[in-house]
Amino acid sequence: MDTEKLGKRLGIGSIALMMLSMFLFYTQLIADAGLYTEIFLFGFLSIVGISLAIYSGKLTKRSKLFVIGVVGNWFMLIISGFLFVVMQIIES
């Protein structure tokens, strides 16, 4: 497979993970799972999305998908970290 096509697919995959994480965050579809499970899920999806975006940036010369993927997933990672800190403060 051509590296440009692979890089573009990985960039789109990174953005798709960001959108999935945002969708789950704003709709909270997994209400029965518990808040810590949701925080772990948001963090995991964000880290995988950042990894895909970085790998996409290395394979392709286009930076638009790379920047959107890294910034969006980084934003969701910050939100999940903030949510974890707030939960720790509330419980103590």
CNS distance restraints for C-alpha pairs under 8 A (distance, minus, plus):
assign (resid   1 and name CA) (resid   5 and name CA) 7.16 0.50 0.50
assign (resid   1 and name CA) (resid   6 and name CA) 6.79 0.50 0.50
assign (resid   2 and name CA) (resid   6 and name CA) 6.28 0.50 0.50
assign (resid   3 and name CA) (resid   7 and name CA) 5.89 0.50 0.50
assign (resid   3 and name CA) (resid  59 and name CA) 5.78 0.50 0.50
assign (resid   3 and name CA) (resid  60 and name CA) 6.81 0.50 0.50
assign (resid   4 and name CA) (resid   8 and name CA) 6.14 0.50 0.50
assign (resid   4 and name CA) (resid  59 and name CA) 6.37 0.50 0.50
assign (resid   4 and name CA) (resid  60 and name CA) 5.10 0.50 0.50
assign (resid   4 and name CA) (resid  61 and name CA) 7.84 0.50 0.50
assign (resid   5 and name CA) (resid   9 and name CA) 6.16 0.50 0.50
assign (resid   6 and name CA) (resid  10 and name CA) 6.14 0.50 0.50
assign (resid   6 and name CA) (resid  56 and name CA) 7.54 0.50 0.50
assign (resid   6 and name CA) (resid  59 and name CA) 7.44 0.50 0.50
assign (resid   7 and name CA) (resid  11 and name CA) 6.14 0.50 0.50
assign (resid   7 and name CA) (resid  55 and name CA) 7.28 0.50 0.50
assign (resid   7 and name CA) (resid  56 and name CA) 4.24 0.50 0.50
assign (resid   7 and name CA) (resid  57 and name CA) 6.91 0.50 0.50
assign (resid   7 and name CA) (resid  58 and name CA) 7.71 0.50 0.50
assign (resid   7 and name CA) (resid  59 and name CA) 5.06 0.50 0.50
assign (resid   7 and name CA) (resid  60 and name CA) 5.20 0.50 0.50
assign (resid   8 and name CA) (resid  12 and name CA) 6.21 0.50 0.50
assign (resid   8 and name CA) (resid  56 and name CA) 6.59 0.50 0.50
assign (resid   8 and name CA) (resid  60 and name CA) 7.01 0.50 0.50
assign (resid   8 and name CA) (resid  65 and name CA) 7.45 0.50 0.50
assign (resid   9 and name CA) (resid  13 and name CA) 6.02 0.50 0.50
assign (resid   9 and name CA) (resid  56 and name CA) 7.87 0.50 0.50
assign (resid  10 and name CA) (resid  14 and name CA) 6.12 0.50 0.50
assign (resid  10 and name CA) (resid  52 and name CA) 5.64 0.50 0.50
assign (resid  10 and name CA) (resid  53 and name CA) 6.61 0.50 0.50
assign (resid  10 and name CA) (resid  55 and name CA) 7.43 0.50 0.50
assign (resid  10 and name CA) (resid  56 and name CA) 5.35 0.50 0.50
assign (resid  11 and name CA) (resid  15 and name CA) 6.37 0.50 0.50
assign (resid  11 and name CA) (resid  52 and name CA) 6.55 0.50 0.50
assign (resid  11 and name CA) (resid  53 and name CA) 5.26 0.50 0.50
assign (resid  11 and name CA) (resid  56 and name CA) 5.36 0.50 0.50
assign (resid  11 and name CA) (resid  57 and name CA) 7.71 0.50 0.50
assign (resid  11 and name CA) (resid  65 and name CA) 5.20 0.50 0.50
assign (resid  11 and name CA) (resid  66 and name CA) 6.14 0.50 0.50
assign (resid  11 and name CA) (resid  69 and name CA) 6.56 0.50 0.50
assign (resid  12 and name CA) (resid  16 and name CA) 6.09 0.50 0.50
assign (resid  12 and name CA) (resid  65 and name CA) 6.92 0.50 0.50
assign (resid  12 and name CA) (resid  69 and name CA) 8.00 0.50 0.50
assign (resid  13 and name CA) (resid  17 and name CA) 6.22 0.50 0.50
assign (resid  13 and name CA) (resid  49 and name CA) 7.46 0.50 0.50
assign (resid  13 and name CA) (resid  52 and name CA) 7.22 0.50 0.50
assign (resid  14 and name CA) (resid  18 and name CA) 6.35 0.50 0.50
assign (resid  14 and name CA) (resid  48 and name CA) 7.67 0.50 0.50
assign (resid  14 and name CA) (resid  49 and name CA) 4.39 0.50 0.50
assign (resid  14 and name CA) (resid  50 and name CA) 6.83 0.50 0.50
assign (resid  14 and name CA) (resid  52 and name CA) 5.49 0.50 0.50
assign (resid  14 and name CA) (resid  53 and name CA) 5.55 0.50 0.50
assign (resid  14 and name CA) (resid  69 and name CA) 5.40 0.50 0.50
assign (resid  14 and name CA) (resid  73 and name CA) 7.88 0.50 0.50
assign (resid  15 and name CA) (resid  19 and name CA) 6.21 0.50 0.50
assign (resid  15 and name CA) (resid  49 and name CA) 7.15 0.50 0.50
assign (resid  15 and name CA) (resid  65 and name CA) 7.66 0.50 0.50
assign (resid  15 and name CA) (resid  68 and name CA) 7.09 0.50 0.50
assign (resid  15 and name CA) (resid  69 and name CA) 5.07 0.50 0.50
assign (resid  15 and name CA) (resid  72 and name CA) 7.54 0.50 0.50
assign (resid  15 and name CA) (resid  73 and name CA) 7.86 0.50 0.50
assign (resid  16 and name CA) (resid  20 and name CA) 6.11 0.50 0.50
assign (resid  17 and name CA) (resid  21 and name CA) 6.08 0.50 0.50
assign (resid  17 and name CA) (resid  45 and name CA) 6.24 0.50 0.50
assign (resid  17 and name CA) (resid  46 and name CA) 7.24 0.50 0.50
assign (resid  17 and name CA) (resid  48 and name CA) 7.97 0.50 0.50
assign (resid  17 and name CA) (resid  49 and name CA) 5.78 0.50 0.50
assign (resid  17 and name CA) (resid  73 and name CA) 7.95 0.50 0.50
assign (resid  18 and name CA) (resid  22 and name CA) 6.19 0.50 0.50
assign (resid  18 and name CA) (resid  45 and name CA) 7.36 0.50 0.50
assign (resid  18 and name CA) (resid  46 and name CA) 6.63 0.50 0.50
assign (resid  18 and name CA) (resid  49 and name CA) 6.60 0.50 0.50
assign (resid  18 and name CA) (resid  69 and name CA) 7.21 0.50 0.50
assign (resid  18 and name CA) (resid  72 and name CA) 6.18 0.50 0.50
assign (resid  18 and name CA) (resid  73 and name CA) 5.39 0.50 0.50
assign (resid  18 and name CA) (resid  76 and name CA) 7.36 0.50 0.50
assign (resid  19 and name CA) (resid  23 and name CA) 5.99 0.50 0.50
assign (resid  20 and name CA) (resid  24 and name CA) 6.12 0.50 0.50
assign (resid  21 and name CA) (resid  25 and name CA) 6.06 0.50 0.50
assign (resid  21 and name CA) (resid  42 and name CA) 5.84 0.50 0.50
assign (resid  21 and name CA) (resid  45 and name CA) 6.55 0.50 0.50
assign (resid  21 and name CA) (resid  46 and name CA) 7.41 0.50 0.50
assign (resid  21 and name CA) (resid  76 and name CA) 7.28 0.50 0.50
assign (resid  22 and name CA) (resid  26 and name CA) 6.08 0.50 0.50
assign (resid  22 and name CA) (resid  76 and name CA) 7.24 0.50 0.50
assign (resid  23 and name CA) (resid  27 and name CA) 5.99 0.50 0.50
assign (resid  23 and name CA) (resid  28 and name CA) 7.83 0.50 0.50
assign (resid  24 and name CA) (resid  28 and name CA) 5.10 0.50 0.50
assign (resid  24 and name CA) (resid  29 and name CA) 5.90 0.50 0.50
assign (resid  24 and name CA) (resid  30 and name CA) 7.67 0.50 0.50
assign (resid  25 and name CA) (resid  42 and name CA) 7.70 0.50 0.50
assign (resid  30 and name CA) (resid  34 and name CA) 7.73 0.50 0.50
assign (resid  30 and name CA) (resid  38 and name CA) 7.30 0.50 0.50
assign (resid  31 and name CA) (resid  35 and name CA) 7.75 0.50 0.50
assign (resid  33 and name CA) (resid  37 and name CA) 6.11 0.50 0.50
assign (resid  33 and name CA) (resid  38 and name CA) 7.07 0.50 0.50
assign (resid  34 and name CA) (resid  38 and name CA) 6.52 0.50 0.50
assign (resid  35 and name CA) (resid  39 and name CA) 6.19 0.50 0.50
assign (resid  36 and name CA) (resid  40 and name CA) 6.12 0.50 0.50
assign (resid  36 and name CA) (resid  84 and name CA) 7.54 0.50 0.50
assign (resid  37 and name CA) (resid  41 and name CA) 6.11 0.50 0.50
assign (resid  38 and name CA) (resid  42 and name CA) 6.14 0.50 0.50
assign (resid  39 and name CA) (resid  43 and name CA) 6.14 0.50 0.50
assign (resid  39 and name CA) (resid  80 and name CA) 5.45 0.50 0.50
assign (resid  39 and name CA) (resid  81 and name CA) 7.70 0.50 0.50
assign (resid  39 and name CA) (resid  83 and name CA) 7.17 0.50 0.50
assign (resid  39 and name CA) (resid  84 and name CA) 6.67 0.50 0.50
assign (resid  40 and name CA) (resid  44 and name CA) 5.97 0.50 0.50
assign (resid  40 and name CA) (resid  80 and name CA) 7.85 0.50 0.50
assign (resid  41 and name CA) (resid  45 and name CA) 6.05 0.50 0.50
assign (resid  42 and name CA) (resid  46 and name CA) 6.09 0.50 0.50
assign (resid  42 and name CA) (resid  76 and name CA) 6.99 0.50 0.50
assign (resid  42 and name CA) (resid  77 and name CA) 6.89 0.50 0.50
assign (resid  42 and name CA) (resid  80 and name CA) 6.07 0.50 0.50
assign (resid  43 and name CA) (resid  47 and name CA) 6.14 0.50 0.50
assign (resid  43 and name CA) (resid  76 and name CA) 7.46 0.50 0.50
assign (resid  43 and name CA) (resid  77 and name CA) 5.35 0.50 0.50
assign (resid  43 and name CA) (resid  80 and name CA) 5.96 0.50 0.50
assign (resid  43 and name CA) (resid  81 and name CA) 7.58 0.50 0.50
assign (resid  44 and name CA) (resid  48 and name CA) 6.18 0.50 0.50
assign (resid  45 and name CA) (resid  49 and name CA) 6.01 0.50 0.50
assign (resid  46 and name CA) (resid  50 and name CA) 6.08 0.50 0.50
assign (resid  46 and name CA) (resid  73 and name CA) 4.79 0.50 0.50
assign (resid  46 and name CA) (resid  74 and name CA) 6.68 0.50 0.50
assign (resid  46 and name CA) (resid  76 and name CA) 6.23 0.50 0.50
assign (resid  46 and name CA) (resid  77 and name CA) 5.51 0.50 0.50
assign (resid  47 and name CA) (resid  51 and name CA) 6.17 0.50 0.50
assign (resid  47 and name CA) (resid  73 and name CA) 7.29 0.50 0.50
assign (resid  47 and name CA) (resid  77 and name CA) 7.33 0.50 0.50
assign (resid  48 and name CA) (resid  52 and name CA) 6.18 0.50 0.50
assign (resid  49 and name CA) (resid  53 and name CA) 6.12 0.50 0.50
assign (resid  49 and name CA) (resid  69 and name CA) 6.81 0.50 0.50
assign (resid  49 and name CA) (resid  70 and name CA) 7.39 0.50 0.50
assign (resid  49 and name CA) (resid  73 and name CA) 6.01 0.50 0.50
assign (resid  50 and name CA) (resid  54 and name CA) 6.13 0.50 0.50
assign (resid  50 and name CA) (resid  69 and name CA) 6.56 0.50 0.50
assign (resid  50 and name CA) (resid  70 and name CA) 5.18 0.50 0.50
assign (resid  50 and name CA) (resid  73 and name CA) 5.90 0.50 0.50
assign (resid  50 and name CA) (resid  74 and name CA) 7.05 0.50 0.50
assign (resid  51 and name CA) (resid  55 and name CA) 6.16 0.50 0.50
assign (resid  52 and name CA) (resid  56 and name CA) 5.95 0.50 0.50
assign (resid  53 and name CA) (resid  57 and name CA) 6.07 0.50 0.50
assign (resid  53 and name CA) (resid  65 and name CA) 7.31 0.50 0.50
assign (resid  53 and name CA) (resid  66 and name CA) 5.09 0.50 0.50
assign (resid  53 and name CA) (resid  67 and name CA) 7.82 0.50 0.50
assign (resid  53 and name CA) (resid  69 and name CA) 5.36 0.50 0.50
assign (resid  53 and name CA) (resid  70 and name CA) 5.86 0.50 0.50
assign (resid  54 and name CA) (resid  58 and name CA) 6.37 0.50 0.50
assign (resid  54 and name CA) (resid  66 and name CA) 6.57 0.50 0.50
assign (resid  54 and name CA) (resid  70 and name CA) 7.29 0.50 0.50
assign (resid  55 and name CA) (resid  59 and name CA) 6.39 0.50 0.50
assign (resid  56 and name CA) (resid  60 and name CA) 6.11 0.50 0.50
assign (resid  56 and name CA) (resid  65 and name CA) 7.96 0.50 0.50
assign (resid  56 and name CA) (resid  66 and name CA) 6.48 0.50 0.50
assign (resid  57 and name CA) (resid  61 and name CA) 6.86 0.50 0.50
assign (resid  57 and name CA) (resid  62 and name CA) 7.18 0.50 0.50
assign (resid  57 and name CA) (resid  63 and name CA) 6.45 0.50 0.50
assign (resid  57 and name CA) (resid  65 and name CA) 7.81 0.50 0.50
assign (resid  57 and name CA) (resid  66 and name CA) 5.23 0.50 0.50
assign (resid  62 and name CA) (resid  66 and name CA) 7.47 0.50 0.50
assign (resid  63 and name CA) (resid  67 and name CA) 5.96 0.50 0.50
assign (resid  64 and name CA) (resid  68 and name CA) 6.16 0.50 0.50
assign (resid  65 and name CA) (resid  69 and name CA) 5.85 0.50 0.50
assign (resid  66 and name CA) (resid  70 and name CA) 6.05 0.50 0.50
assign (resid  67 and name CA) (resid  71 and name CA) 5.89 0.50 0.50
assign (resid  68 and name CA) (resid  72 and name CA) 5.82 0.50 0.50
assign (resid  69 and name CA) (resid  73 and name CA) 5.96 0.50 0.50
assign (resid  70 and name CA) (resid  74 and name CA) 5.80 0.50 0.50
assign (resid  71 and name CA) (resid  75 and name CA) 6.09 0.50 0.50
assign (resid  72 and name CA) (resid  76 and name CA) 6.46 0.50 0.50
assign (resid  73 and name CA) (resid  77 and name CA) 6.13 0.50 0.50
assign (resid  74 and name CA) (resid  78 and name CA) 6.20 0.50 0.50
assign (resid  75 and name CA) (resid  79 and name CA) 6.30 0.50 0.50
assign (resid  76 and name CA) (resid  80 and name CA) 6.20 0.50 0.50
assign (resid  77 and name CA) (resid  81 and name CA) 6.14 0.50 0.50
assign (resid  78 and name CA) (resid  82 and name CA) 6.02 0.50 0.50
assign (resid  79 and name CA) (resid  83 and name CA) 6.06 0.50 0.50
assign (resid  80 and name CA) (resid  84 and name CA) 6.18 0.50 0.50
assign (resid  81 and name CA) (resid  85 and name CA) 6.28 0.50 0.50
assign (resid  82 and name CA) (resid  86 and name CA) 6.18 0.50 0.50
assign (resid  83 and name CA) (resid  87 and name CA) 6.19 0.50 0.50
assign (resid  84 and name CA) (resid  88 and name CA) 6.28 0.50 0.50
assign (resid  85 and name CA) (resid  89 and name CA) 6.27 0.50 0.50
assign (resid  86 and name CA) (resid  90 and name CA) 6.13 0.50 0.50
assign (resid  87 and name CA) (resid  91 and name CA) 6.15 0.50 0.50
assign (resid  88 and name CA) (resid  92 and name CA) 6.29 0.50 0.50
